[in-house]
Amino acid sequence: MTFEELENELPNGFHDAQLHSMRTDYVSGSAVLRMALDFGNPDGPKREDYRIGELRVSGLYFCVIDPPDPSYRYVPHGTALNVSGDPAKSDTFPALEGLYRTLPPGVSCYRFFVHEWNSFINIAARDVQVSWIEEGSATTVATS
């Protein structure tokens, strides 16, 4: 599953998500992003209802973290980073156009805008799955 496919299966996609941690393993070509994702309904009684999950990325081709904008207060001070995700675009990641030509079919590029930094985390990978964290243990759950 691509980031875009997973985003479409989540009630609010990656909008207003909270990034808690990120581990990248280049030897195994994988990454794990621990995030709180919003399952709330803006028109219902629970406007915001966050669930903690781990996005398990496999077939990792690259993970590029842009530096924070120095005019922003970019130090999180013990809180999660507020992010929103969407497919990566060459207008905000100029190297992407050239990189796309070298990636095999099935690899997608996705980006998370980090609000506290006013910059992006760009990831190219073949597959992403989500495991929901319940009472201290990870449980893989289908989102649909």
N, C-alpha and C positions, 0 to 999 in steps of 0.2 A: 504494500500500500504506500502511496506517496503522501507527502505532507498535505497536498491539496485534497486528496481523497479523504484523509483523516479529518481535515478541517471541515469538509462537507458533512461528515457524519456526526460531528460534535454540535450540540444545540446552538452554541454561540461561536463556533470555530475557535480560533486562538485570540479573539477580540478580548481585550482587558485581562489577559492571562498574567500570572505572576511566576517569574522564573526564580526558583529557589537555588538550584545548583546545576552545573553542567560538567560532565566528565567526558573526555575525548580520548579514545584509544586508537592511535594511528596504526599500531601493529595489527590489531584485529579488524581495523576498518569500521569501528563502531563508536557510538556516543550515547550517553544517557542524559536527558534533560528532565530534571524533576520540576514539575510545574503544578500550579493550582489553576484549574480551568473552570470557567463559569458555566454552570448548568442551569442558572436561574432563568426566569421568564420575566421580561420587562413589563408585561401586562398582567402578571399574576401576583400572588401574595409574596412569593420569594423572588424579588427582583435580582438579587445576587445570591448564588448558591454554589460555592466553590468545592471542587473535589480535587484532591491531590493525586497526581498520576506521574508515571515515569514514561517519557517518550523514548523508546529504545530504537535507535537508528542503526541500521546495518547497511553494508555496501557504501560506507562513507568515502566520498571522493575528496571533499574539503570542508573545512569549517573556518570561516574568516570572520574575525571579530574586529569591527571598526573601532578606532579609538573614540573615547567620549569627546563631545564638544566641550572645550575648556570654559565656555561661557555658561555651562549648565552645572548645577550642583550634582555631580555624578557619583559621589560616595554614598553607598546605600545605608550605612549606619545600622547594620543588623536587620535590615528588612529585605524582602524579595524585590527584584527588579520588575517593574511593570512593563509588559511587552504586548505587542499585537503582531500577528503574523499574516503574511500574504506571499504569493509567488515572487521570487526575486526578479528584479528588472534591471536592464542595463543602464537606465537613466540614473539610478542611485548606486549602481555597482558596475562601473564602466568596463572592467575586465571580463564581465560575464559573457558578452557577445563572443569573444575569442574562446573562452572556456567552453561554452556550449558546443562549439564545433568539435571539441576533442572528447566529449563525454559520450559513452555508449547509449544506445536507446534504452529507455526505461529509467534513466537517472533524472531526477528533478532537482531544481534549485529553489530553495525557499528562504525567506528572510524573516527575522523577528526585529521589529523596531523597538529599541530600548528607550522608553520615554525619559528616564533619568539621564541618559547619555546623549540623546538626540542623534543616535547613530544605530547601525544595524549589525546583527549577527547573521551571516549568510552561510547556508548549509546545502551541499549537494550530496544526495544519497539515493540509493536504489530502493530502500524500504524503511518504513517507520511503523511501529506498533505501539500501543499504549497499554500499560499495566496500571491498574488503579491500586492505590495504597489504602488498605483497610486495616485499622487497628494494628499498625506497626508492621504488616506484612504485605507484600505485593501480590495482587491477584490480577491475572490477565482476563480482561472482560471485553467481549465484542461490543462495539459502540452502537451498532444498529440492531 
